[in-house]
Each structure stands twice: as C-alpha cells, then as structure tokens.
Amino acid sequence: MLRNIILVTLLISSVCAFHWEMHKEEFNGNEIEGGSGDNQTEQLPGMCWACKWAMKKVKSRISNGATTDDIKNKLSMICDEIGFLKSMCRKFVTKYTDTLVEELSTTDDARTICANIGVCKKRALRN
C-alpha cells in the first residue's frame, strides 16, 4: 500500500515537472501575453486564476484613497503568498505594474481587472 502511494506521488510529481518545463520556455522572456482582439485568452494555464487571486487579495488590502506607492507595495508583497506560482506571479506583476496600479485604483472587480489586461477571457456582452 505504502509502495503504491509513493509510486503515485512520484508519477504525479514527474507529470507536474514535465508540464512546468513545457511552459517554462514560453515564460522565460516575461512572455505573459493574452491573445489579440476581442478573443483574448490566457497564455499560461492557471494565469487567470492566479491573477484573480492576487487582485482580490490586493483589493482587500488597499483603502479607497491608496496612493500609487501603497498599491505598488501591496503588489510586490502579494506574490510571496501564492506558493509554487511565486515566480510566475512576480514576472506578471513586474510586467504589468503600471497597468495593475491603474486598474486597482478603480472599482472594477478582480475578474474585470484580469480580463482588461488580457490574462482572462472577457465575458460576452448579454443583450
């Protein structure tokens, strides 16, 4: 039983490592870009989730009158809390700092912010 658990754990770890290596090449040059036009999609798996998670956390920690420096400080610290996605988060924040500061200064929710910068799909308008 214990042997099977160890084997399954090793298999899962290997698959995750392989998956990460596949996407590492795309990511090495800070290539976190959405698609183009109205059909924007996330480039890296989990990027939309990570963006929404980080934006919700930062939004909850800034006040309505937060300065640009306050927001930048919160953004720089949030990635330390995301675990194994820390490196991806830091590259994302570095690339989009100015845009994120501007977006976080609005009343937009986390999903809207992440869609506006192109890492989440935009919701279709309903009539």
Secondary structure, DSSP 8 states (H G I E B T S, - for coil): -HHHHHHHHHHHHHHHHHHHHHHHHHHTT------STT----SSTTHHHHHHHHHHHHHHHS-TT--HHHHHHHHHHHGGGSGGGHHHHHHHHHHHHHHHHHHHTSS--HHHHHHHTTSS-------
